[in-house]
Amino acid sequence: MQKMILAITAFLLITLTGVSADAQNTDKKEDEKPKTTTVDAWRNALPQSETTGIPPAVVMEESTDNVEVAEDKAQIEKRILDLEQRLMEALRQRDSAELKVLLADDFILAGVNIPGTQPDKTRFIEWAQKKLELKSYNVQKTTVRVYPTTTVVTTNYKRKANIAGSPADGDFIVTDVWVKRGKRWQAVSHHISRLEKP
């Protein structure tokens, strides 16, 4: 029995000595590790040419459309009036790229006779490019009604133009509806009808 107790004691001493030695080695390894932060590790991971101490240039891109930008009523009104001017200039210059930016995909045109089905964004841009020759225009009596994500613009519009080669001068009333989606305001509706003289 004494031999068994001595054997167990010897076994425990040897095991504890091994565990103690492993613990001391682990402590030494941790002491040998350089004390670095996450930033240091990031810097060490960069190629040598990028660790010159000069901060990298930051390229700012335009915010994506799904980012909300808070604007007050006056800012929205100014922005919409600028967009209205861009829309008229895009029509005058037959600028299809600009029209694609300004008009929403679900855009509709009302009040103007374009042969065929209900004019959507694509058909309106094609019509404006091929059929509308807007020589000059004058906008008066503009009213802007601002809502949180919708703006309605009504204006009197005098133009000198040809449509499909025929004169189309006259006085008109125009109503545009602009909707804010994310950051971008786009026209979803453009209604134009002849303004009857009193």
N, C-alpha and C positions, 0 to 999 in steps of 0.2 A: 504493500500500500504506500509506504514511504517512497519507494522508487517511482511509483506512478505520480505522486504529488510532485516530486523533484522534476520528472519529465515534463509535466504540464507547466510548472513554473519556468523551466528553461525555455520551453516553447513560447510562452507568453513574453519573456524577456527578449528573445530574439525577434519576435514579431513587433514588439513596441520599439525596439532599436531601429528596425527597418522603416517603420512608419515615421519615426522621428527624423531619420536621415532624409526620407523623401520630402518631408515638410520643410526641412532646412534647405534642400535643393530648390524646392518651389519658391521659397522666399528669396533665395539668391537670384533665381531667374527673373522674378518680378522686380528685384532691385536693379538687375541688369537692363531691363526694358527701359528705353528712353521715355521720359514723361512728355507725351505729346497730346495736343488737343485735336479735336475734329478738324479745325481749320488747318493745323500743321499737317495733318494727314492728307488733307485735300491739296495743300501746296506741294507736298512731297510727291503726290500722284501726277501733278502737271508736268509736261515736258519742260526741260531746263530753260528753253527760250521764253517760256511764259512766266517764269518766276523772277523777272527782272525788277520787281517792285513797282512797276508802272501799272496802275489799274487798267483793266481792259476797257475798251470803248463799249459803251452801252448803246445799242441800236434800238430806238423807240419806234415801234410800229403802230399803225392806227389800231385803235381798239377794235376787237371783234364786234360783230353786230349784236351779240347777245349780252353785252355789257351795258348796264343802265347808266345814263349820265343825267344827273338832276339838273333841270333848267327851270328858271322862273318864267312867268308869262311873257315878259318883255324879250327875254332871250329867245324863246320859242318863236315869237312873232317875227323877230329880226331874221332868224334862221329860215323861216318859211318864206318870207319875202325874198330872201336871197335865192332860195330854191325855185320860186316862181320865175325870177329873172333868168336863172339858168335854164329852166324849161322853155321859156320863150326864145332864148338865144339858140338852144338846141334845135327847136323847130325851124327857126329862121335859117340856120346853117345846115340843116338836114344832118345833124350829128347823131347817128344811130347809137354810137358807144355811150354818149352822155344820156340819151333817152333811156337806154337799158339800165343805167344806174339810177335815174330819177323815178322811173315807173316801177311799181311793185309787180310781181309776177301775176297777181290776181287783178291787175288794172283793167278797167273798162272805160270805154268812151261812150258818151251819150249826147244826143242832140245834133250830131253831124251825120249826114248821110254817107256812109261808106258802104258800097254795095256788098251784099252777102250777109253772113251771119253777124251776131253781136261782135263789135270790134274789141278784140283783146289786145294785150301788150304787143304781141308780135305783129298782128295785122295793122295796128295803129302806127307802129314804127315804119313798116313797109310803105303804108299810105303816105306818111309824112315825108319819107325819103323820095318816093317816086311821083307822087301826085301834087303835094302841097309846095307851092313856091311863095313863101312869105317874104314880100319885098320890104315892108315896113309895118310897124305897129306902134300903138300908143295906148297905154294903160291908165285908166282914171277911176276914181271913186272905189278904191280898194277897201274892202272890209275883211278883217281877219278875226275869226272867232276861235279862241284857243281852249282846248280841253286837255286833260292830262296826257292822253296818247293819241288824240285826234285834233286836227285843225281844219277848219273850213274857210276857204278864201273865195270871196265873191268880188268880181271886178267888171267894170265896163272896158271894152276892148275895141279899138278902132284899127282896122287893118287895110293894107293894100296887098292883094294876093291874087294868085291864079291857082285854080285847082283843076288838074288834068288839062291845062292849057286854056281854060276859060276864066274870065275875070270873076273874082270872088271877094271884091272889096265890100266894106260895110262896117256897121256898128253892131257889136255883139255883147252879150252878157256871158261871163264865164264863171263857173263854180268848180273849184278844185278841192278835193278831199285828200288830205295828207295824213298818214298814219305812222306813228312811231313804233318801230319794232327793234328792240334792243337799243342801239345808239342811233340807228339810221331812220330818217324820215323819208317816206316814199309816197308818191301819188298813187292812190288806188282808184280814183275816179276823176274824169275831166268832162264836164258838161258845158257845151257851148250852144247858144241859140241866138238867133238874130234879135237885136234890140229894136223893137218897133218905135218909130218916132211919134211923138204926140201930135 
